[in-house]
Amino acid sequence: MAAMLAEKISDLEHQTWRALQRNGSALLPFLSRDCVMQFPVGLKVSATSDPSLKDIMLSDAFIPWIGYALEDVAVTELGREAALITYRAVALRPPLEGEGNVEFHALCASVWRLDAEAETWLMCFHQQTAFEVE
């Protein structure tokens, strides 16, 4: 069971990163209604924040990722209906005015919960802690 869960959660996390290579709205079906996300620069967003998580994902200012890699992936079961995934992410965004691609490095953690109503796993928490590579 633990191996199957780890494979399922890892696959879902990859699906979210692939969704963000298209647009922000592609991520929304993976998120629970009460999802909270915490990003570098002190940004914490949810359904009730201003701006809301949905507002940010649907914003014209959203810039899709052009590539990503996940390393040191670990999945921890948090009971029968929840799991934590942690990893190092390296992601690329398009260049800013004449520069090369922008590389982003972060330690990431997501919590996934089995949603009985939706009959699927949904992300209910995600955090990115950026770090610099020398």
Backbone bond lengths (Angstrom), bond angles and torsions (degrees), N, CA, C in turn:
res aa  C-N    CA-C-N  psi(-1)  N-CA   C-N-CA  omega(-1)  CA-C   N-CA-C  phi
1 M - - - 1.461 - - 1.531 111.14 -
2 A 1.343 117.18 -43.54 1.464 120.46 -177.54 1.521 111.22 -61.91
3 A 1.326 117.85 -40.54 1.470 120.88 179.37 1.523 110.85 -66.51
4 M 1.334 116.48 -39.97 1.474 120.01 178.58 1.522 110.62 -64.74
5 L 1.336 116.29 -41.38 1.462 120.46 179.22 1.521 110.24 -64.22
6 A 1.316 117.18 -45.62 1.465 120.85 -179.95 1.523 110.60 -59.45
7 E 1.325 116.91 -42.37 1.462 120.73 179.05 1.531 110.95 -64.59
8 K 1.333 117.02 -42.83 1.468 121.82 -179.32 1.526 110.88 -63.63
9 I 1.323 117.22 -48.62 1.465 121.21 -177.21 1.524 110.54 -67.45
10 S 1.316 117.43 -41.17 1.464 120.83 177.14 1.529 110.50 -61.26
11 D 1.324 116.74 -42.96 1.466 120.69 178.04 1.530 110.95 -62.20
12 L 1.324 117.30 -43.08 1.468 120.45 178.67 1.526 111.21 -62.38
13 E 1.324 116.46 -41.64 1.469 119.45 -179.65 1.532 110.10 -63.12
14 H 1.329 116.88 -41.66 1.469 120.24 175.84 1.531 110.68 -62.78
15 Q 1.321 117.06 -38.77 1.466 119.82 178.10 1.525 111.45 -61.53
16 T 1.334 117.07 -36.48 1.470 118.87 179.30 1.522 110.83 -67.57
17 W 1.330 117.07 -40.45 1.468 119.49 177.95 1.530 110.63 -65.85
18 R 1.334 117.40 -39.25 1.473 119.51 177.39 1.528 110.47 -65.89
19 A 1.332 116.95 -36.57 1.468 120.38 176.93 1.524 110.10 -60.48
20 L 1.328 116.41 -41.08 1.465 120.72 -179.01 1.525 112.78 -72.85
21 Q 1.317 117.37 -6.86 1.461 120.86 171.86 1.531 109.96 -82.74
22 R 1.329 117.32 -14.73 1.470 121.44 176.72 1.529 109.96 -94.63
23 N 1.336 115.45 -67.48 1.465 121.47 -179.81 1.523 108.77 -168.31
24 G 1.321 115.65 168.21 1.455 120.06 -178.04 1.511 113.78 -65.45
25 S 1.326 117.46 -34.73 1.462 119.82 -178.32 1.527 111.60 -65.27
26 A 1.334 117.94 -25.46 1.466 121.21 178.97 1.529 111.81 -66.57
27 L 1.333 117.35 -19.78 1.460 121.05 178.73 1.530 112.11 -79.76
28 L 1.307 117.72 -30.09 1.466 122.16 -170.37 1.531 114.91 -54.11
29 P 1.337 121.03 -39.68 1.474 119.50 179.66 1.530 114.41 -63.77
30 F 1.321 118.02 -15.54 1.462 121.93 179.77 1.528 112.51 -88.80
31 L 1.331 117.99 -8.26 1.462 122.14 -171.53 1.520 112.69 -102.22
32 S 1.330 116.10 140.40 1.460 120.73 173.00 1.526 108.93 -72.34
33 R 1.310 115.88 161.40 1.477 119.94 179.60 1.525 111.88 -62.44
34 D 1.340 116.59 -28.72 1.466 120.84 -177.30 1.530 112.53 -103.25
35 C 1.312 117.29 20.89 1.469 121.59 -177.85 1.531 111.32 -60.49
36 V 1.320 115.12 138.68 1.462 123.04 175.37 1.526 107.13 -121.29
37 M 1.331 115.71 134.47 1.462 120.72 176.51 1.517 109.17 -126.29
38 Q 1.334 115.81 136.83 1.461 122.43 178.43 1.520 108.16 -122.54
39 F 1.330 115.19 124.55 1.453 121.76 -175.47 1.525 110.70 -118.81
40 P 1.343 116.25 163.18 1.464 119.18 174.40 1.532 110.43 -54.08
41 V 1.264 117.40 164.38 1.476 126.76 -175.89 1.524 112.15 67.23
42 G 1.332 117.84 20.72 1.454 120.77 173.17 1.509 116.19 75.84
43 L 1.311 118.68 21.19 1.465 122.00 -178.57 1.520 110.31 -89.63
44 K 1.334 116.51 118.86 1.461 123.25 176.20 1.520 107.13 -120.61
45 V 1.338 116.60 121.51 1.464 120.06 -176.64 1.520 110.76 -128.66
46 S 1.330 114.05 150.26 1.463 121.99 179.40 1.524 107.44 -156.01
47 A 1.307 116.39 -173.87 1.466 120.62 178.03 1.523 111.33 -65.48
48 T 1.337 116.99 -25.72 1.464 120.23 -175.91 1.525 113.96 -105.91
49 S 1.325 117.94 -0.95 1.470 119.69 179.22 1.526 109.94 -76.80
50 D 1.319 116.18 166.52 1.462 121.15 177.24 1.521 108.43 -128.31
51 P 1.325 119.20 106.93 1.462 126.88 3.34 1.532 110.82 -73.82
52 S 1.317 115.15 157.86 1.463 120.01 -179.83 1.528 110.32 -80.55
53 L 1.299 115.32 165.25 1.462 121.36 176.47 1.529 109.99 -57.17
54 K 1.317 116.24 -43.72 1.471 120.40 179.12 1.524 110.72 -63.39
55 D 1.338 117.63 -42.22 1.473 120.96 177.87 1.529 110.82 -56.77
56 I 1.322 116.59 -43.75 1.464 120.76 -178.44 1.524 110.91 -66.96
57 M 1.325 116.78 -42.84 1.462 119.91 -179.02 1.533 112.17 -67.48
58 L 1.321 117.41 -29.31 1.469 121.28 -178.98 1.527 112.97 -94.39
59 S 1.318 117.73 -2.69 1.463 122.45 -176.11 1.528 111.87 -65.35
60 D 1.327 115.56 144.81 1.467 121.05 173.85 1.529 110.89 -65.06
61 A 1.326 117.07 -19.16 1.463 121.37 -179.67 1.534 112.21 -80.40
62 F 1.341 117.63 -8.78 1.464 120.74 -179.85 1.527 109.69 -63.95
63 I 1.327 116.30 129.77 1.469 121.91 178.73 1.527 108.12 -114.37
64 P 1.330 118.18 116.27 1.471 120.29 -179.93 1.529 112.10 -64.81
65 W 1.317 115.73 150.64 1.454 121.68 171.90 1.522 107.90 -72.13
66 I 1.335 117.56 149.67 1.466 119.56 176.30 1.528 111.36 -105.16
67 G 1.313 117.20 -8.29 1.456 121.59 176.91 1.513 110.04 -175.49
68 Y 1.331 115.87 161.27 1.463 119.88 179.37 1.528 109.36 -159.68
69 A 1.312 115.82 161.33 1.466 123.21 171.18 1.524 107.74 -145.85
70 L 1.320 116.10 140.43 1.463 121.93 176.88 1.524 108.07 -113.36
71 E 1.335 115.96 132.98 1.467 121.76 -178.81 1.524 109.53 -128.14
72 D 1.317 116.02 159.03 1.474 122.19 178.21 1.528 111.52 52.20
73 V 1.316 116.65 44.92 1.468 121.97 -177.82 1.528 109.57 -74.36
74 A 1.336 115.91 131.82 1.465 121.82 176.20 1.523 108.53 -138.24
75 V 1.321 116.13 134.46 1.465 121.87 177.57 1.522 108.04 -116.09
76 T 1.341 115.44 131.65 1.457 122.18 179.17 1.519 108.67 -121.04
77 E 1.318 116.33 125.12 1.461 120.84 177.26 1.525 108.55 -72.20
78 L 1.337 116.53 132.94 1.469 122.12 179.95 1.525 109.86 -113.91
79 G 1.295 117.51 40.28 1.455 122.46 -173.66 1.520 108.61 110.46
80 R 1.321 116.22 -174.34 1.466 120.33 -174.93 1.523 113.43 -73.40
81 E 1.322 117.11 -19.63 1.463 118.90 -172.93 1.520 113.79 -127.01
82 A 1.333 117.62 21.75 1.465 119.85 178.90 1.524 109.90 -153.33
83 A 1.336 114.49 151.34 1.466 120.08 179.31 1.521 109.36 -150.34
84 L 1.323 114.68 149.33 1.459 123.58 177.02 1.519 108.02 -110.95
85 I 1.334 116.78 134.05 1.459 120.95 172.87 1.523 108.03 -121.55
86 T 1.325 116.04 133.83 1.464 121.47 178.04 1.522 108.36 -127.83
87 Y 1.337 115.74 149.72 1.465 120.13 -178.65 1.517 110.42 -171.87
88 R 1.329 114.62 169.34 1.463 122.72 169.61 1.521 106.29 -99.61
89 A 1.318 116.32 132.69 1.466 120.92 178.06 1.521 109.90 -115.33
90 V 1.311 114.68 140.67 1.460 122.33 169.29 1.519 104.48 -124.16
91 A 1.325 116.71 119.73 1.462 120.64 -177.21 1.523 109.82 -130.93
92 L 1.319 115.42 152.29 1.467 121.58 -179.11 1.514 110.50 -118.56
93 R 1.334 114.65 136.62 1.463 121.80 172.87 1.516 107.83 -115.08
94 P 1.336 117.32 159.31 1.469 120.09 178.16 1.526 110.76 -60.62
95 P 1.333 116.57 158.73 1.464 120.49 -178.95 1.523 112.42 -64.29
96 L 1.317 114.16 151.51 1.461 121.49 173.43 1.521 107.47 -98.97
97 E 1.297 117.72 119.74 1.466 124.27 176.01 1.525 114.60 29.47
98 G 1.312 116.43 79.65 1.449 121.12 172.03 1.516 116.35 81.34
99 E 1.305 118.44 -4.64 1.458 120.95 177.85 1.526 109.22 -87.77
100 G 1.330 116.00 174.58 1.459 120.26 173.86 1.519 110.07 -80.02
101 N 1.322 115.98 179.05 1.459 119.85 176.89 1.523 110.12 -53.64
102 V 1.313 116.14 146.65 1.459 122.36 179.73 1.524 107.86 -93.49
103 E 1.332 116.39 119.57 1.460 121.73 -179.34 1.525 109.22 -96.31
104 F 1.331 115.99 132.96 1.457 123.23 -177.84 1.525 107.91 -120.81
105 H 1.331 116.62 127.47 1.466 122.55 177.74 1.523 107.77 -116.76
106 A 1.327 117.18 132.27 1.462 119.82 179.87 1.518 111.29 -152.23
107 L 1.328 114.29 148.43 1.454 121.03 164.08 1.520 105.06 -85.86
108 C 1.316 117.51 129.18 1.465 120.95 -175.70 1.520 110.66 -124.20
109 A 1.322 114.65 150.44 1.460 121.76 174.52 1.520 108.01 -142.86
110 S 1.318 115.67 136.49 1.464 121.44 175.70 1.518 108.48 -133.17
111 V 1.317 115.45 145.74 1.459 121.53 172.58 1.520 107.02 -113.02
112 W 1.320 114.96 128.44 1.465 122.44 178.14 1.524 108.40 -112.34
113 R 1.342 115.73 139.93 1.463 121.74 -178.48 1.524 108.51 -128.11
114 L 1.320 116.17 136.89 1.457 120.61 176.14 1.516 107.86 -74.11
115 D 1.317 116.79 117.22 1.458 122.49 -177.35 1.526 108.85 -95.54
116 A 1.328 116.45 111.70 1.464 121.00 -176.77 1.525 111.68 -63.36
117 E 1.328 116.50 -38.03 1.468 120.74 -179.05 1.525 111.03 -66.30
118 A 1.317 116.60 -46.34 1.465 120.93 -179.22 1.530 111.93 -83.14
119 E 1.335 116.61 -12.82 1.465 123.09 -178.16 1.526 112.18 55.49
120 T 1.333 115.35 40.47 1.458 121.34 178.57 1.523 109.54 -155.74
121 W 1.320 116.18 168.72 1.454 121.83 175.10 1.520 108.88 -82.96
122 L 1.332 116.89 134.04 1.461 122.21 177.72 1.525 109.54 -128.14
123 M 1.319 115.58 144.31 1.457 120.76 176.95 1.526 108.62 -75.37
124 C 1.334 116.58 127.75 1.463 119.44 178.86 1.529 112.09 -114.32
125 F 1.340 117.09 -8.11 1.464 120.71 177.44 1.523 108.96 -157.36
126 H 1.335 115.32 142.08 1.465 120.70 174.76 1.521 108.11 -149.40
127 Q 1.330 115.66 136.68 1.466 120.67 176.73 1.516 109.53 -136.13
128 Q 1.333 115.00 140.25 1.462 122.19 174.81 1.526 108.18 -121.34
129 T 1.325 115.78 127.66 1.456 121.70 174.02 1.521 107.05 -115.30
130 A 1.321 115.57 105.34 1.466 120.59 -176.39 1.524 110.64 -69.19
131 F 1.324 115.45 148.72 1.460 120.56 172.59 1.522 108.69 -144.59
132 E 1.318 115.08 155.65 1.465 120.44 -179.52 1.512 110.20 -98.19
133 V 1.311 115.12 143.80 1.457 122.08 176.99 1.516 107.66 -106.05
134 E 1.304 115.98 130.26 1.472 119.33 -178.88 1.504 111.34 -95.38
